[in-house]
Amino acid sequence: MAKVSPQRLESYRQLDAAAFEFKNTQVQSFFARAQAQGYNLDPEAFHQHQGFFQAPHVQDPTGADIAVFGCPCDLGAIGLGGTRHGPRAVRERSRFFGPYNDATGQIPFEQCQIVDFGDVEWSSAQLNVRVEQDIYQHAKRAAEAGAYTLSCGGEHTSSYGVLKALSEVHDDSFSLIHIDAHSDTMASWGGDAVNDGSVFRQAVLQGFVDPERTVQIGIRGRSDFLWEFAHDTGMKVISADEVFEKGVAWVMDCVRERVGAEKTYFSFDVDGLDSSYMMGTTGPEPFGLTPRQVRDIILASREFDVIGADMVELNPNRDSNQMASHLATGLFFELLCLLADCRLKSVGRANPTRWLKI
Ligand SMILES: [Mn+2]
């Protein structure tokens, strides 16, 4: 006889708690508070307007610790449009992530006031106006309100407008942790000085980032000759092969040596991932990083003073089964958690997110 005894059955039935009753007091108090304010984990809650990871939507970022917003632009990738749909795809997949981070045990919404600051609205059909005015102004409003920014592209050119705003408001040149297949330090071509292949050359030329405090990770492909500017200005360029051969711990030693205690920006181009994981992007590249390596780099970046981050180049038009959007959204949540930990460390006290019931 292998029947479970009535005594054991009774003890298990004693443990059969109701939904949203947890022994984990952090999780218990989060749900008690947030659900009363409108946070909703119900998978049938399609009526509810969804922000990034259910962050409350705001039009005014005053009081926010972290402003998450979308940059739905893809004008720089001529003939390869689709990244403009990135923010919408990430918001949609957001319902599958959070509020709790298993790896760190954190609930970012208990640490920081996190808001969805909408998408940048365009005043022009010109790429340079969209980046240097529209994205710049949107990011500047968030930064002037004192918030860290987490932006979702959109093509990589969007990083330039954010960096311009943050550099101006912080009056600083930033250290840069940059995950990508491509260095994006090309010379300008095709009419726009700033485009998704030249964004970090231009960011250096404008003083937004310090090349001597820049580490690029996952670089590969057919075009090392295009990145001479990165090598010549002293950026640390780590190839995807080196990540595999020497490991993430070695990568983080390089980052520590370069980035130090200075204010740091984190830019993640999803094509840093191997194309077997990430075909839903404009410039997929084989022989790249694994999702776990990217996640480990994000997790290990908590020791630095990260004040802004972005994820770019997700192209839902090339993502027929939503695999790429799903993976990218999981890593976008990791970036949110990274910023929340860095913000809490910097400010020194928690400022939990407040929802307004819809
Ligand atoms: Mn790239």
Residues whose N, C-alpha, C, O or C-beta is under 5 A from the ligand:
A	BS01	MN	D180 A181 H182 D269 D271
